[in-house]
């Protein structure tokens, strides 16, 4: 592929996967003898570090959000749910006694669907007490089978949330007005990330506080451990072995 190609590596990979599956089906149906999708050099997909918010940045966003949406985003930061899981969460999936929620349904463009029982996306997520308290205040009047977070606009209340509308009308205005102070006391605007990095934020905070990558994988619902490994550099002891090796060097280099 030419270096100046405007097509991204991810798009090329998706197109190849689609074409390859079509060709395999053609071979299975005896339409062709051999698939042409063999020995193809595909461009490397660069692994980008996850975008996440610091604690101060997240708090600033919560403070700027309209009151009805603060609980949903608080849960987003502490449970690491995908947007469809967050907007498809049902009242009866909250276990108050054990401080858990169960991820079973997901809100899609086709409506609410259940994850297959074999899917790693179907999982149990523990909740800290203050998040559970906020959630209980939000759901105490809802029917047991109700979706927890729905539209509140007059005349349209109770409908499933549309992620595009939520991002434009609620999230973006809050982030554009949210400020935080850095270590030097200087004030900055919070990074203008979309809502999805709330999920990365949850994983990043846990890894930074010593939770193993395997535990984070199951909590977040990653199908592959390789996906979770993008957070490895945030582990408190990520470079402990390397630094220890340098400290044990008998005669370290010095500058004259």
PAMAR-255760 format. One record per residue (C-alpha): x, y, z; residue in one letter. Coordinates in steps of 0.02 Angstrom, whole numbers, plus 50000, padded with zeros to 5 digits. Layout:
<atoms>
ATOM; c1; c2; c3; r
ATOM; X; Y; Z; a
...
</atoms>
This chain:
<atoms>
ATOM; c1; c2; c3; r
ATOM; 50000; 50000; 50000; x
ATOM; 50073; 50172; 49956; x
ATOM; 50130; 50273; 50105; x
ATOM; 50019; 50419; 50052; x
ATOM; 49860; 50314; 50046; x
ATOM; 49717; 50407; 50132; x
ATOM; 49637; 50244; 50189; x
ATOM; 49675; 50200; 50370; x
ATOM; 49751; 50034; 50422; x
ATOM; 49597; 49988; 50524; x
ATOM; 49481; 50018; 50376; x
ATOM; 49592; 49912; 50265; x
ATOM; 49592; 49772; 50394; x
ATOM; 49402; 49775; 50407; x
ATOM; 49383; 49774; 50218; x
ATOM; 49505; 49629; 50202; x
ATOM; 49415; 49529; 50337; x
ATOM; 49249; 49554; 50248; x
ATOM; 49321; 49505; 50078; x
ATOM; 49411; 49356; 50153; x
ATOM; 49250; 49289; 50231; x
ATOM; 49159; 49310; 50065; x
ATOM; 49296; 49215; 49974; x
ATOM; 49295; 49075; 50103; x
ATOM; 49107; 49057; 50078; x
ATOM; 49135; 49052; 49890; x
ATOM; 49260; 48910; 49912; x
ATOM; 49140; 48816; 50026; x
ATOM; 49003; 48833; 49895; x
ATOM; 49119; 48774; 49755; x
ATOM; 49103; 48941; 49665; x
ATOM; 49292; 48958; 49662; x
ATOM; 49430; 48833; 49696; x
ATOM; 49549; 48937; 49800; x
ATOM; 49526; 49099; 49894; x
ATOM; 49632; 49243; 49826; x
ATOM; 49646; 49313; 50003; x
ATOM; 49808; 49227; 50043; x
ATOM; 49981; 49294; 50085; x
ATOM; 49917; 49473; 50087; x
ATOM; 50031; 49601; 50169; x
ATOM; 49916; 49709; 50273; x
ATOM; 49968; 49875; 50352; x
ATOM; 50008; 49871; 50536; x
ATOM; 49876; 49947; 50648; x
ATOM; 49962; 50063; 50771; x
ATOM; 49910; 50036; 50952; x
ATOM; 49856; 50201; 51025; x
ATOM; 49865; 50230; 51212; x
ATOM; 49692; 50242; 51290; x
ATOM; 49622; 50414; 51326; x
ATOM; 49567; 50436; 51506; x
ATOM; 49526; 50571; 51633; x
ATOM; 49612; 50609; 51797; x
ATOM; 49509; 50611; 51956; x
ATOM; 49503; 50803; 51956; x
ATOM; 49451; 50807; 51773; x
ATOM; 49313; 50680; 51801; x
ATOM; 49248; 50776; 51952; x
ATOM; 49245; 50937; 51852; x
ATOM; 49141; 50853; 51715; x
ATOM; 49017; 50785; 51843; x
ATOM; 48998; 50958; 51919; x
ATOM; 48955; 51032; 51748; x
ATOM; 48830; 50899; 51697; x
ATOM; 48643; 50930; 51720; x
ATOM; 48583; 50842; 51878; x
ATOM; 48485; 50702; 51790; x
ATOM; 48642; 50640; 51702; x
ATOM; 48768; 50645; 51844; x
ATOM; 48722; 50473; 51910; x
ATOM; 48739; 50394; 51739; x
ATOM; 48913; 50467; 51713; x
ATOM; 48965; 50427; 51892; x
ATOM; 48921; 50247; 51853; x
ATOM; 49016; 50262; 51688; x
ATOM; 49175; 50311; 51779; x
ATOM; 49163; 50176; 51913; x
ATOM; 49088; 50029; 51818; x
ATOM; 49176; 50046; 51650; x
ATOM; 49021; 50001; 51551; x
ATOM; 49009; 50021; 51363; x
ATOM; 48886; 50157; 51312; x
ATOM; 48758; 50029; 51253; x
ATOM; 48776; 49934; 51417; x
ATOM; 48753; 50094; 51516; x
ATOM; 48597; 50149; 51422; x
ATOM; 48528; 49971; 51418; x
ATOM; 48547; 49938; 51605; x
ATOM; 48386; 49877; 51690; x
ATOM; 48328; 49907; 51868; x
ATOM; 48323; 49722; 51911; x
ATOM; 48506; 49702; 51863; x
ATOM; 48557; 49797; 52020; x
ATOM; 48595; 49687; 52171; x
ATOM; 48589; 49806; 52319; x
ATOM; 48630; 49672; 52448; x
ATOM; 48793; 49622; 52364; x
ATOM; 48832; 49795; 52291; x
ATOM; 48838; 49727; 52114; x
ATOM; 48764; 49756; 51945; x
ATOM; 48747; 49627; 51809; x
ATOM; 48783; 49670; 51628; x
ATOM; 48663; 49569; 51523; x
ATOM; 48571; 49685; 51404; x
ATOM; 48642; 49812; 51282; x
ATOM; 48555; 49957; 51196; x
ATOM; 48582; 49945; 51008; x
ATOM; 48516; 50035; 50855; x
ATOM; 48392; 49892; 50843; x
ATOM; 48336; 49909; 51024; x
ATOM; 48378; 49812; 51182; x
ATOM; 48467; 49646; 51156; x
ATOM; 48543; 49519; 51274; x
ATOM; 48723; 49465; 51261; x
ATOM; 48744; 49278; 51226; x
ATOM; 48772; 49180; 51386; x
ATOM; 48942; 49127; 51320; x
ATOM; 48997; 49307; 51291; x
ATOM; 49129; 49385; 51405; x
ATOM; 49030; 49546; 51391; x
ATOM; 48899; 49469; 51506; x
ATOM; 48975; 49497; 51677; x
ATOM; 48959; 49552; 51858; x
ATOM; 49026; 49723; 51911; x
ATOM; 49054; 49773; 52094; x
ATOM; 49003; 49948; 52146; x
ATOM; 49079; 50057; 52283; x
ATOM; 48954; 50114; 52416; x
ATOM; 48939; 50296; 52362; x
ATOM; 48901; 50244; 52182; x
ATOM; 48771; 50119; 52241; x
ATOM; 48692; 50253; 52351; x
ATOM; 48679; 50375; 52205; x
ATOM; 48607; 50237; 52096; x
ATOM; 48476; 50191; 52226; x
ATOM; 48418; 50371; 52239; x
ATOM; 48397; 50371; 52051; x
ATOM; 48301; 50207; 52034; x
ATOM; 48193; 50199; 52191; x
ATOM; 48035; 50252; 52096; x
ATOM; 48067; 50148; 51941; x
ATOM; 47977; 49987; 51900; x
ATOM; 48082; 49831; 51925; x
ATOM; 48092; 49794; 51738; x
ATOM; 48123; 49975; 51686; x
ATOM; 48278; 50036; 51594; x
ATOM; 48369; 50148; 51718; x
ATOM; 48429; 50289; 51606; x
ATOM; 48306; 50354; 51476; x
ATOM; 48259; 50519; 51394; x
ATOM; 48186; 50654; 51506; x
ATOM; 48132; 50781; 51374; x
ATOM; 47952; 50833; 51395; x
ATOM; 47842; 50733; 51277; x
ATOM; 47981; 50607; 51244; x
ATOM; 48020; 50547; 51420; x
ATOM; 48055; 50363; 51447; x
ATOM; 48127; 50323; 51277; x
ATOM; 48291; 50233; 51249; x
ATOM; 48438; 50353; 51242; x
ATOM; 48520; 50395; 51077; x
ATOM; 48708; 50409; 51102; x
ATOM; 48729; 50543; 50969; x
ATOM; 48599; 50657; 51046; x
ATOM; 48667; 50629; 51221; x
ATOM; 48842; 50672; 51167; x
ATOM; 48790; 50831; 51076; x
ATOM; 48661; 50898; 51197; x
ATOM; 48731; 50843; 51365; x
ATOM; 48910; 50781; 51366; x
ATOM; 48994; 50905; 51249; x
ATOM; 48927; 51064; 51334; x
ATOM; 48982; 50997; 51505; x
ATOM; 49158; 50954; 51448; x
ATOM; 49179; 51120; 51358; x
ATOM; 49144; 51211; 51522; x
ATOM; 49245; 51097; 51636; x
ATOM; 49413; 51155; 51705; x
ATOM; 49543; 51075; 51818; x
ATOM; 49704; 51128; 51904; x
ATOM; 49869; 51042; 51865; x
ATOM; 50009; 51003; 51989; x
ATOM; 50077; 51181; 51971; x
ATOM; 49909; 51260; 52010; x
ATOM; 49876; 51315; 51831; x
ATOM; 49698; 51302; 51766; x
ATOM; 49660; 51207; 51605; x
ATOM; 49509; 51149; 51508; x
ATOM; 49470; 50965; 51528; x
ATOM; 49519; 50867; 51370; x
ATOM; 49373; 50864; 51249; x
ATOM; 49358; 50676; 51242; x
ATOM; 49191; 50592; 51199; x
ATOM; 49099; 50488; 51331; x
ATOM; 49184; 50323; 51286; x
ATOM; 49346; 50366; 51381; x
ATOM; 49246; 50350; 51542; x
ATOM; 49270; 50164; 51512; x
ATOM; 49458; 50187; 51488; x
ATOM; 49461; 50296; 51643; x
ATOM; 49387; 50158; 51750; x
ATOM; 49516; 50033; 51689; x
ATOM; 49660; 50158; 51707; x
ATOM; 49616; 50205; 51886; x
ATOM; 49604; 50022; 51937; x
ATOM; 49771; 49974; 51858; x
ATOM; 49856; 50125; 51937; x
ATOM; 49794; 50066; 52107; x
ATOM; 49864; 49892; 52088; x
ATOM; 49718; 49791; 52019; x
ATOM; 49786; 49655; 51906; x
ATOM; 49761; 49665; 51719; x
ATOM; 49668; 49498; 51723; x
ATOM; 49543; 49566; 51849; x
ATOM; 49520; 49723; 51744; x
ATOM; 49493; 49616; 51589; x
ATOM; 49346; 49526; 51670; x
ATOM; 49275; 49684; 51747; x
ATOM; 49279; 49780; 51583; x
ATOM; 49224; 49631; 51479; x
ATOM; 49368; 49622; 51356; x
ATOM; 49362; 49465; 51251; x
ATOM; 49551; 49464; 51230; x
ATOM; 49686; 49495; 51361; x
ATOM; 49785; 49586; 51226; x
ATOM; 49656; 49725; 51230; x
ATOM; 49680; 49748; 51417; x
ATOM; 49870; 49754; 51400; x
ATOM; 49863; 49933; 51334; x
ATOM; 49847; 49983; 51517; x
ATOM; 50004; 49888; 51572; x
ATOM; 50113; 50044; 51574; x
ATOM; 50003; 50118; 51711; x
ATOM; 50042; 49980; 51836; x
ATOM; 50135; 50046; 51990; x
ATOM; 50273; 49917; 51968; x
ATOM; 50275; 49922; 51777; x
ATOM; 50463; 49960; 51769; x
ATOM; 50514; 49897; 51940; x
ATOM; 50618; 49752; 51871; x
ATOM; 50711; 49862; 51747; x
ATOM; 50751; 49996; 51876; x
ATOM; 50807; 49863; 51998; x
ATOM; 50927; 49792; 51869; x
ATOM; 51007; 49962; 51841; x
ATOM; 51026; 49987; 52029; x
ATOM; 51117; 49821; 52041; x
ATOM; 51242; 49869; 51907; x
ATOM; 51413; 49852; 51988; x
ATOM; 51496; 50003; 51909; x
ATOM; 51370; 50127; 51839; x
ATOM; 51424; 50249; 51706; x
ATOM; 51467; 50424; 51765; x
ATOM; 51498; 50592; 51684; x
ATOM; 51670; 50669; 51710; x
</atoms>
